[in-house]
Amino acid sequence: MHIVSGATGHVGTFVANALLERKESVTVILHHPEKAERWKQKGAQVAIADVLDTEKLQAIFENGKRLFLLNPPAAPNSDTVSKELETLAAILQALKSSNIEKVVGESTYGAQAGEGIGDLGVLYKMEQELKAASIPNSIIRAAYYMSNWDTSLATAVKDGKVHTMYPVDFKLPMVAPKDIGKIAARLMLAPINHTGLHYVEGPETYSATDVAAAFTVALGKPVQAVETPADQWERMLESNGFSKIAAASMIAMTNITLKGAYTKPNLPERGITTIQQYITTLVSKAAGKKVIS
């Protein structure tokens, strides 16, 4: 039995779907019971749990052998690092007395030791804790999610603009959640001794200008990338609902990316989805839901 946490998120959904397509037995962990029926119709078993309920997680883990571990992101209006460390601790505690024989953990490019660096520090701690627990594990360090551009659809439609904290021509590795999901499913099915770090990115690097060009094609209207100057980052983030501490973490992560102050892979595993394909699908789905007018 494969257990998938974060099954309603961008990546977890695709992990579970990929396993179900292979006719594997899958239990998805959900927080909201109203989403259960959709998964049951796909053939998955459903477990409802609060990620902080260690005893409930332990009981769920007892019924499986492989776990896809995605530490849920905290709401940006909170102390995100503290919240994410709390959920991570609960998950790791539940693993200690479980029957899980292998974990596939979702981490990120840039994961490293340090304070005040948001997910980069939290996910590095996850990697180290799994290593210390002696549970065979494969860690996916994923590039910048293409789904991070989903919120730009509204401004692309309304104003013909895509806003970015990076210089508009700054290229960075990006990857579609679907491609991460396929690779994660493959690692879930791999032998127990197939472990280690797996860097995952898309077919090439992209800039905000490339994203704007993709929106231009998909929407059939001009869209341009617009850089938010560094002296406006904090105000911009807080106006978008970030707490001061979460904004500081985001700024720190952005600066690490800009400086290239992180380990880069020589031979990353590559997904096949281009930014144009991703944005075209995003726009098409939004049109189907009558989001675009």
C-alpha positions in Angstrom: 0.0 0.0 0.0 1.2 3.4 -1.0 0.3 6.3 1.3 0.3 9.8 -0.2 0.2 12.9 1.9 -0.7 16.3 0.5 -3.0 14.6 -2.0 -5.0 17.7 -2.7 -2.0 19.8 -3.5 -0.3 20.4 -6.8 2.3 17.6 -6.5 0.5 15.1 -4.3 -2.5 14.9 -6.6 -0.2 13.8 -9.5 1.7 11.3 -7.4 -1.6 9.6 -6.3 -3.0 9.7 -9.9 0.2 8.2 -11.4 0.2 5.4 -8.9 -3.6 4.7 -9.4 -3.0 4.6 -13.2 -0.5 1.8 -12.5 -3.2 -0.1 -10.6 -1.4 0.3 -7.3 -3.1 0.3 -4.0 -3.1 3.9 -2.7 -4.3 5.6 0.5 -4.6 9.4 0.2 -4.5 11.5 3.4 -7.0 14.3 3.3 -7.8 17.1 5.8 -11.2 17.9 4.4 -13.7 14.9 4.2 -15.8 16.6 1.4 -12.9 15.8 -1.0 -13.0 12.1 -0.2 -15.6 10.9 -2.8 -13.6 12.1 -5.8 -10.7 10.0 -4.7 -12.8 7.0 -3.9 -14.2 7.1 -7.4 -10.7 6.9 -8.7 -10.1 3.8 -6.7 -8.1 5.2 -3.8 -8.7 4.5 -0.1 -9.1 7.7 1.9 -7.9 8.6 5.4 -9.1 11.8 7.0 -6.6 13.3 9.4 -5.2 16.5 10.8 -1.5 16.5 10.1 -0.8 17.5 13.7 -2.6 14.4 15.0 0.3 12.1 15.5 -1.7 9.2 16.8 -4.0 9.3 13.8 -1.1 9.5 11.4 0.6 6.5 13.1 -2.6 4.5 12.6 -2.7 5.4 8.9 1.0 4.6 8.4 0.4 1.1 9.9 -1.5 0.2 6.8 1.1 1.1 4.3 4.7 0.3 3.2 5.6 3.4 1.1 5.0 7.0 2.0 5.1 10.1 -0.2 5.9 12.8 2.3 5.0 16.4 1.5 5.1 18.7 4.5 2.1 21.0 4.0 2.9 24.7 3.4 1.8 27.0 6.1 -0.6 29.9 5.4 1.5 33.0 4.4 -0.2 35.2 7.0 1.3 33.0 9.8 4.8 32.4 11.2 5.3 30.0 8.3 8.6 28.4 9.5 7.3 27.7 13.0 4.1 26.2 11.6 5.9 24.0 9.1 8.4 22.8 11.7 5.5 21.8 13.9 3.8 19.8 11.1 7.1 18.2 10.1 7.7 17.1 13.7 4.3 15.5 13.9 4.8 13.5 10.7 8.3 12.4 11.7 7.1 11.3 15.1 4.4 9.2 13.5 6.9 7.6 11.3 9.0 6.4 14.2 6.7 3.5 15.2 5.2 2.8 11.8 5.6 0.0 9.3 6.7 2.3 6.5 9.7 0.8 4.8 10.5 3.6 2.4 9.8 7.3 2.1 9.9 9.6 -0.9 10.2 13.1 0.4 9.4 16.3 -1.5 12.1 18.9 -1.0 13.3 21.8 -3.1 16.3 23.3 -4.9 18.2 25.4 -2.5 17.5 23.3 0.6 20.2 24.1 3.1 20.9 24.7 6.7 20.1 28.2 8.0 17.7 30.3 10.0 15.2 32.7 8.5 15.3 31.1 5.0 11.8 29.7 4.9 11.2 26.4 3.2 14.8 26.0 2.3 15.7 25.5 6.0 12.6 23.5 6.9 13.0 21.0 4.0 16.7 20.6 4.6 15.8 19.7 8.2 13.3 17.1 6.8 16.1 15.6 4.7 18.4 15.4 7.6 15.8 14.0 10.0 14.9 11.2 7.5 18.5 10.4 7.1 19.0 10.2 10.9 15.9 8.0 11.3 17.5 5.4 9.1 14.4 4.9 7.0 15.4 4.3 3.4 14.4 7.4 1.5 14.5 9.1 -1.9 14.5 12.9 -1.7 13.2 15.0 -4.6 14.7 18.4 -4.8 12.3 20.1 -7.2 13.0 23.2 -9.1 10.7 26.3 -9.0 7.1 25.1 -9.5 5.5 26.3 -12.7 2.3 26.4 -10.6 3.7 29.4 -8.8 2.7 31.3 -11.8 -1.0 30.3 -11.4 -1.8 33.5 -9.5 -0.4 35.6 -12.4 -3.3 34.6 -14.6 -5.5 37.2 -13.0 -3.1 40.1 -13.7 -2.2 38.7 -17.1 -5.9 38.8 -18.0 -6.8 42.1 -16.4 -3.6 44.2 -16.9 -1.6 42.3 -19.4 1.2 42.0 -16.8 3.1 39.3 -15.0 4.8 40.5 -11.8 8.1 39.1 -10.5 10.6 39.7 -7.8 13.3 38.6 -10.2 14.8 40.6 -13.1 12.5 39.9 -16.0 15.2 38.1 -18.0 16.6 36.1 -15.0 16.4 32.4 -15.9 15.9 29.7 -13.4 15.0 26.0 -13.4 11.3 25.4 -13.4 9.2 22.2 -13.4 5.6 21.2 -13.8 4.0 19.5 -10.7 2.7 16.8 -13.1 6.3 15.9 -14.0 7.3 15.8 -10.4 4.4 13.5 -9.6 5.4 11.0 -12.3 9.0 10.9 -11.1 7.8 10.6 -7.4 5.5 7.7 -8.4 8.4 5.9 -10.1 10.6 6.3 -7.0 7.7 5.0 -4.8 7.8 1.8 -6.9 11.5 1.5 -7.0 13.4 -1.1 -4.8 13.9 -0.1 -1.1 17.6 0.3 -1.6 17.1 2.8 -4.5 17.6 5.9 -2.5 19.4 9.3 -2.6 18.9 12.8 -3.9 17.0 13.4 -7.1 17.1 16.9 -8.6 14.1 17.5 -10.9 13.5 20.3 -13.3 11.8 20.9 -16.6 13.2 20.7 -20.2 15.0 24.1 -19.9 15.3 27.2 -17.7 12.8 30.0 -18.0 12.5 33.7 -17.1 9.5 35.8 -16.3 9.7 37.2 -19.8 9.3 33.6 -21.1 6.3 33.2 -18.8 4.7 36.4 -20.1 5.3 35.2 -23.7 3.5 32.0 -22.9 0.6 34.0 -21.5 0.6 36.1 -24.7 0.2 33.0 -26.8 -2.4 31.3 -24.6 -4.5 34.4 -24.1 -4.1 35.9 -27.6 -3.2 39.3 -26.1 0.1 41.1 -25.2 1.4 40.3 -21.8 4.6 41.7 -20.4 6.8 40.8 -17.4 7.3 43.5 -14.8 9.9 43.5 -12.1 9.1 44.6 -8.5 12.1 46.5 -7.2 13.8 45.0 -4.1 12.9 48.1 -2.0 9.2 47.3 -2.6 9.3 43.6 -1.9 8.3 43.7 1.8 5.4 46.1 1.2 4.2 44.1 -1.8 4.3 40.8 0.1 2.5 42.2 3.1 -0.2 43.8 0.9 -0.7 40.3 -0.5 -1.4 38.8 2.9 2.1 37.8 4.1 3.0 38.2 7.7 6.2 40.2 8.4 8.1 37.0 9.3 6.8 35.2 6.2 7.7 38.1 4.0 11.2 38.1 5.4 11.6 34.4 4.7 10.4 34.9 1.1 12.9 37.8 0.6 15.7 35.6 2.0 14.8 32.8 -0.4 14.6 35.1 -3.3 18.0 36.5 -2.6 19.5 33.0 -2.3 18.1 32.2 -5.7 19.4 35.4 -7.3 22.9 34.9 -5.9 22.9 31.2 -6.9 23.9 30.4 -3.4 22.8 26.8 -3.5 23.9 23.4 -4.7 23.2 22.9 -8.4 23.0 19.5 -10.0 25.2 18.4 -12.9 22.6 16.0 -14.4 19.1 16.7 -13.1 16.2 14.5 -14.0 14.0 16.4 -16.5 10.3 16.6 -16.9 8.8 17.1 -20.4 6.4 19.9 -19.8 7.4 23.3 -21.3 6.3 26.6 -19.8 4.2 27.2 -22.9 2.4 23.8 -22.4 1.8 24.5 -18.7 0.4 28.0 -19.2 -1.7 27.0 -22.1 -3.3 24.3 -20.0 -3.8 26.7 -17.1 -5.6 29.2 -19.3 -7.7 26.5 -20.9 -8.8 25.2 -17.5 -9.6 28.7 -16.3 -11.7 29.3 -19.4 -13.6 26.1 -18.8 -14.4 27.4 -15.3 -15.4 30.8 -16.8 -12.6 32.5 -14.8 -11.5 34.4 -18.0 -13.8 37.0 -19.4 
